[in-house]
Every structure is written in structure tokens, then in C-alpha cells.
Amino acid sequence: MDRLLGIKEAMEGRNLILPQNKILERSYTVKQGREAMRILLQGSSPPTAVMCGDDILALGALAECQLAGMRVPDDISITGFDDLDISAQIIPPLTTIHVPLVEMGELAADFLVSQINNESTLLHTEMNTDLMVRGTTARPRTELSGFLKEK
């Protein structure tokens, strides 16, 4: 939910809205990513960009676009989240958000050990992420009129 909220806030900061009918929630599988992309592509105004909640969904979305004959990123941009190892190896390489998974695991382990030892612990920790710009994103070639806020 926080990822979706961040996307909405970033778009609103650029005077854009994300229509509710363009938000599809799916379980994290390649198959579900393909099915969601198929739905988005069938609409009257296909998207110029799709932001997926993780790299697995993005891999499915990319596969569906390629099957439909769309050129990524020329016709549509796709982003993921997690920066899985495979994301940099596919063609085109996936633009994604790098999450420090090792550090997250270490913090989780420290939290559990502290809880077992009845020590005080932080319940919330923010971590830095990095945008990994790769081959699946480009400027849109079409107008974003369906996403502009009404004045």
C-alpha cells in the first residue's frame, strides 16, 4: 500500500492522477503480471508506463508486452521493485528499485534476537532504496491527457 501511495503522491506532485481503473492488484507471479498487463493493454487508452509492485510482476508484464508486439521502452515503459538478480540480465534490462535485502534480513534477525532476550527494540526502521535505471523506461511518446488533473 505504501508503494501505491508513493506513486499517487509523486503523480499528484506533477499535476497527474492515477485513475482507479488503472490500478490492478495481483499476487506476485509472472503469470499474474502477464494477465494484469493483458487487461491494461485491452483498454481504450493503453498505458505509456506501468509501475509494478515487484520485479516478478514486471517480468510478466514485459513478457506480455513482447508477446503483443509492443516495443519496450519505445511503446511502453515498465518498472519493477526489488532489483532481483535476473532483472539486470533480461532483455531489455528492467528499471527497478533496489532494496537492501541483506540489510533488511540482518535487522530482522537483530530484532528477533532482541525480542527473545527481552531487550528494547525499534519497531520501525526506514532504509534507503536506489532507482536502477535500465532499459525498460523512456519518455512517453504519447500525451498523458487521461492522467492530467482537471483544473
N, C-alpha and C positions, 0 to 999 in steps of 0.2 A: 504494500500500500504506500509506503514511503517513496518508493521509486516512482510510482504513478503520480503521487503528489508533487514530486520534484519536477517531473516532466510538465505537468499542468502549470506549475508556478513559472517555470522557465518560458513556456509559451506565452503565458499572460504578460510577462515582462516584455515581450516583443509584440504585444497587441494581437496575439493569436489565441484561439480557443481550440480545445480538443473536444469535438463532438462526442457525446456518449456512445453513439452507434459505431464509432471508430475504435472503441476500447473493447478488446476481446481478451477474456481471461481463459487460460488453458493450463493443463498440467504440463510439467516440464519434460516433454518428449519431442523428438524430432517430428514424429507423426502429427502431434498436436500443433506444432509450429507450421507444418505444411497445410493442415486443414484450416487454421486461422488465416493464413495468407491467402488461401484459395477463396475464402469468404470475402476478404478485403478486396481482392482483385475483381470479384464479380460485381461490385457496386457500380453505381453510375459514375462516380468520380474516384477512380483508384488512387491510392495514396502515392505521394512522391517520396515518402520516407516512412519507415516502420521502425519503432523502438521496441525491442523485445526485452522481456524481464530477465532473460538469461541467455547464454550463448547457445544452449541446446535448442531453444525455440527459434533463435536466429538462424541456426543451421538448417532447420526445417523450412523456415521462411525463404531462405536463399535457394534451397533446392526447388521449392515450388515456383519461385520466380524464374529460375533457369528452365524448368520444365515448360513454363508458359511462354518461353521465348523472350522474356524480358532481360534487358542488359543491366546488370548491377555493376556500378552505380549510375550508369547513364540514364536509365529509365526510372529507377527507384533506389533509394539508399536504405540500408539495413544496419541496425546496431544491435549489439548484444550487451551482456553484463556478466562478468566473472573473469574473463580472459583465460579461458581454458587453453591448454597447450595446443589443441587442434585448431583453435581459432586463428592462429597466425600461419597455419600450414595449408589451409584450404585455398581454393582459387575462386574468386578473389579473397585475400585475407580479410577477416572480419574486424570491423571497427567495433571496439568494445570498451567496457570499463574494467580496469584491472583492480581486483580486490585482493588485499594481502591475506590470503588464506592461511599461510603458515602462522603469521602473527595472530590471526583470529583463533586458530587452534591452540596456540600457546596460552593466550589469555583465557580461553575456555578451560584449559587444564588447570591453570593457576587458580581460577575461580572455584573449580570443583575441589581442589586440594584445600583451599582456604575454608570452604564450607564444611568439609569433613573435619577440619581442625578447629571449627567454631571461631574462626578469625573474621574480622570485619572485611568486607569486600565491596568494590564498586559494582553497582547493578547495571550501570550504563557506561559504555566506552565508545567514543567516536574515533573512527580510523580514517586515514586519508585514502583516497582512491585516485587513480590516474586514468585519463582518457587515452586510449591506444588507437590513434587514427590510422586506419589501414585502407584497404581497397574497396570497401563496400559503401563508402559515403562520398557524396559530391553535392555541389549546389543543385537545387531543383531546376529543371528545365521548364517546368510549367508554373503558372501562377498559383498562389495559395489562397485564392479568393474564398474557398469554402471554409477556411480556418480563420479568416480575419474577424476581429470583434466588430460588432456594429457600434457606431458612434452614437 
